[in-house]
């Protein structure tokens, strides 16, 4: 078994183990009472995560590539601080600022989650591109590749494992932060967690928390499995 296969199996075992333990801790009556809510709010949670993560990937990967170019070598760390805003400012403060600008609902929640997810993707893309062996770049130039060909055929494939690591980190942050969206009027699994706290309903609270934990583990396992297939053999040499 390869190391990646072991990691994938470990992730799946962790998902099953957590699911079993949490299922045993929640009463059957709670599952029956809130099953419809759990399905609905899981879907809403996934919607917030999916949209914000897509935006973060679309912005973060190209930004990391641009910052890794030699022309921006001296300014890269300064520009990186722009992408750090979502991590420097506490999540609740980012949500409050987004609420003040965009109002109540999904839009400020998506923007806040986007900002929280942006740095890991941008940083890992930048580091992955910078860590491509110089010998590969020299070989690419030696066989007449253009800068774009070198980028798409050599640099990005070799940087991809590190880029995927950034995506997985951002995804974990995103899924874990999304319950806070309830506080600004966006439905998510937080709609079970926070009322559970207010009503002192531990079963309702645990149901929302369990859903969030299992969702985070499942999404990470999916990304890990997909990246394993994508990156197998992708570290190419010119």
NORHUGI-V953719 format. One record per backbone hydrogen bond with DSSP energy under -1.0 kcal/mol. NH is the residue of the N-H (numbers start at 1). CO is the residue of the C=O. Records with the same first field share a line. If there is no record, write none. Layout:
BEGIN
NH=CO, CO
END
This chain:
BEGIN
6=2
7=3
8=4
9=5
10=6
11=7
12=8
13=9
14=10
15=11
16=12
17=13
18=14
19=15
20=16
21=17
22=18
23=19
24=20
25=21
31=27
32=28
33=29
34=30
38=34
39=35
40=36
41=37
42=38
43=39
44=40
45=41
46=42
47=43
48=44
49=45
50=46
51=47
52=48
53=49
54=50
55=51
56=52
57=53
58=54
59=55
60=56
61=57
63=59
64=60
65=61
66=62
67=63
68=64
69=66
72=69
73=70
76=72
79=75
80=76
82=79
85=82
87=84
88=84
89=85
94=90
95=91
96=92
97=93
98=94
99=95
100=96
101=97
102=98
103=99
105=184
109=105
110=106
111=107
112=108
113=109
114=110
115=111
116=112
117=113
122=118
123=119
124=120
125=121
126=122
127=123
128=124
129=125
130=126
131=127
132=129
137=133
138=134
139=135
140=136
141=137
142=138
143=139
144=141
145=140
150=146
151=147
152=148
153=149
154=150
155=150
156=151
158=154
159=155
160=156
163=159
164=160
165=161
166=162
167=163
168=164
169=165
170=166
171=167
172=168
173=169
174=170
175=171
176=172
177=173
178=174
180=177
181=178
182=179
183=180
184=181
185=182
186=181
191=188
192=189
193=189
194=190
196=192
197=193
198=194
199=195
201=196
205=201
206=202
207=203
208=204
209=205
210=206
211=207
212=208
213=209
214=210
215=211
216=212
217=213
218=214
219=215
220=216
221=217
222=218
223=219
224=220
225=221
226=222
227=223
228=224
229=225
230=226
231=227
234=231
236=234
END
